[in-house]
Amino acid sequence: MVSTYLLLAWTWTRAAFAYRASFAIMAVLGLVLASADVAVILIVFANTTSLAGFSREEVLFLYGTANLAFTLCDLIAGNLDRISQHIRTGTFDTMLIRPVSTWIQVATDRMNPTRATRVLQAAAALGYALAVLDLDGRRLWMVPVMVVSGTVIFASLWTLAGAAQFVLTDAPEVVNAFTYGSGQLTQYPFSIYGRDLVRGVTYALPLAFVNWQPGLYVLDRDDPFGTPGFMRFLGPVAAVVLVLAAASAWRWGIRRYTSTGS
């Protein structure tokens, strides 16, 4: 399964490299657009010394971990948001008769390797934050765990949103608000949001386990909302639960799918 994914991904990567000028322009443009998020954070801290009790470097740490997970997901599985096009045009019918997982086919279809520059930008922001923050080295093991768990959580949300398209058929804007909106939400400390919203993204839609809860552990900070300490370590659990839910939703969507007849 992994080898098939890598083969299909490499096929589209080679196709993108065939147009080198276009590839370079898109890669640079993606880097510039991604850097705008960091620019916003710097502008905010040009006028204040803290954001909801967090310093600039701490916010960059939370931004870096969340955005690294999000951009990795966007690179690996971002094309799942194109499922509505396949359903509408009938190309999903062809995917069903191939001896390859439909999820892999949709995720790799027209994969855009220029998105890798956004991954590098997020990694750079995280690297800077780790370099300047005085963190307890015994807590840094959590950083790769939260990035991997966050990537899986985002990919699961993308899959759930894709599965919803089997019912909605043509509502990519709704799905994008759900997926890209989640990415934007996790870029800042959750302490800037209302208590009810934070409860929702902790116990209902577990976005708090992307970077907020494990990030509090790495930064050695108390949760201003008073959640129990063990919640800091539940990122992998939330990821596994979401993977199971996403896999079930995808299979359910496949069963509900009716061919366009084209």
N, C-alpha and C positions, 0 to 999 in steps of 0.2 A: 504493500500500500504506500509506504513512504517512498520507495524507489519509483513507483509510478508517478507520484506527485512531483518528485524531483525531475523526472524525465520530461513531463509536460511543462513544468516551470522553465526548464532549461530551453525547451523548444521555443517558447514565447520570448525568452530573454535573447536568444540568438536572433530572432526576428526583429526585436527592437534595436539591436546593435547594427542591423543592416542599414539603418538610417542614422548615421552617427551624429550629424549636425542636429537633427531633431531630438535625438536622445540627449545630447549635451544641453540643449536649451531647456528641455523639460526637466532635467535633473537640477540645473541651476535655479530654475523658476520654483521648483518644489522646495529647494533649500531656503530660498528667500521668503517664500510664503510661510514656511514652518518657523523661521526666525522671527516672524512678526509676533508670535505668541510670547517669545522671550522679551521682545521690545516692549510689549504691553506691561509685563511684570516690572521691567526696569523703569518705565515711566511712572508706574504706581509708586515705586520706592524712591523715586526722585522727589516725591512730595510727602513721604511718611517714612518712619523707621521700622514699622511693623505692620503686618496685615493679620488682623484677628489674633494677635499675640505671637505671630511667627515672623522671623527675620527674613530678609531677602534671600539669604543662602538656604534657609530651611524651605522657603517656598519654591526655590529653584530645584531643591532636592525632590520635593513632592511632584513638581512639574516634570522633572526629568524621568523619574521612575514611571509615572503614569503615561507620559508621552512615549517613552521607549516601548512600553508594553503595547500601547495603542498603535504606534507606527509599525511595529513588528507584525501585529495582527493585520493591519491594513496591507502590508506587503504580502503576507502569506495567504490571507483569506478575504481581502477587501472586495474582490470581485463577486462575492456572494450577493452583493446588493444589485447585481445585474440579472438576478434570477427572473425578475418580472419581464425583462426583455425576451429571455428564452421562452418563457411561458406564452407571452403574447405572440411571438413570431413563429412558434412551433418548433424551434431548434432543440427544445428540451426533449422532444420525442426521440430525436436522434441519440441523445445522451442515454436514454433509457435502454437502448438496445446494444450499447457498447459494454464490453466486459470490464468496465472500470466504474468505480464508485461515482455516482452522480455528484456527490459533494466535491470530490476531487476535481471533476471536470469543470464544474461551475467556478470553483475557487481559483483554478489556474487559467481559465479562459481569458485570453488577451491580457495576461499578467503584465503589469507595468513595472519593470525593474527600476525605473527612475525614482520610485518611492523609497528606495534604499537611502537616498540622501536625507530624507526626513528621519530615518532611523539614526543616521550619523549625527544629525543635529541634536536629537534627543539624548543620544549617548554623550555628546560633548557637554550639554547642559548638566547632565547627571555627574559626569566626571569632574566638572568644575566645582559643583556643590560638595562632592565628597572630598575634594582636595582642600577646600577652605574651611569646612566645618570640623570642629573638634569632636569627633565621634568616638565612642567606645568601640575599639576594634573587635571586641567579643560579640558585638551586635551586628557586625557587617555581613555575617552569613545570611541575614534576612534579605539583603538587597537582591541577589540573584533569584531567591525564592519568590520575592514579590514581583519581579519582572516576569518570570515564567508563569506564575499564577495569574498575573494580570493579563498576559497575552492570551492565556487559555480562557479567561473570563470574557474578554472582549470577543474572541473568536466564537465562543458559545453564544454570546448575545447576537452576533452577526448571523449565526446559524438559525437562531430562533426568529430573528427578523426575516430571514430568507424563507423559512418555513411558513411564516404568516402570509407571504406573497401567494402561496398556493390557494389561499382563501380570498385575499384582497385583489390578486391578479395584477393590478397596475396602480400601485400606490408607493412608488419609490421615495417620495418626499416624506411620507410618514415613517418609513423604515430608516431613512437617513437621519431624521430627527432623533430616532431612538438610538442609533449606533454612534453617529458622530456627536450627537448631543451628550452621550455618556462620556465620550472622550474629553469633551470640553469641561464637563462637570468635575472630572477628577483632577484637573490641572491645578486646582487651588485648595487650600486647607478647607476642610468641611466645616470648620468653625465659623466661616463667613455665611453659611446657610442656616435656615431655620431648623429648629429641633425636629419638627415633623418630617421635613424633607430628608434629614440625615437618618432618621429612623427608617424611612422608606427605602433608602439606598443601602441600608445595613441589613434589615430583616426581610425585605421583600425582593428587591433587586440589589444583589450584594456588591455594589460598586465600591463600598467602603473598604473591601478587602483587596482592592487593586493596589492602593498605596496609602490610604488614610490610616487604617488600623495597624498594618505592619510598619508604616512610616513612623507612627508614634513610638513604636518599640525601638526602632533604630535611633530616633532622635532623643529617646528617653524622656518623652513628654507624657503628661497625664491627659486623658481624654476629657475635654471640657464638657462632654455630654454624659460623663460618668459611666460609660460601658465597662463591663468587667475586664480585667487584665488578660484573661485567656483569649479574648476575642482577637488580640494582636496576632495570634498564631493560626487563625482559621482560614487564611487565604487559600491554601491547597485544598482544604475541605470544600470551600465554596466553589472552587474551580471544578472539582470532581462532580459535585451536585449539578452544576450548570451544564457540564458536558453530558451527563446522563439525560438531563431534561432536553437539551438541544438535540441529541441523537434521537430521542423518542419523538420530538416534534418534527424533525426532518422526515423520519419514516412515516409519520402520520400524514405529513403533507404529500409525500409520494403516493400514498394510498388514495388520497383525495383527488389527486391530479387526474384530469380528464383531457385527453388529447385534443388538439385544435382541429385535427382531421386533415391538416395540410400535408 
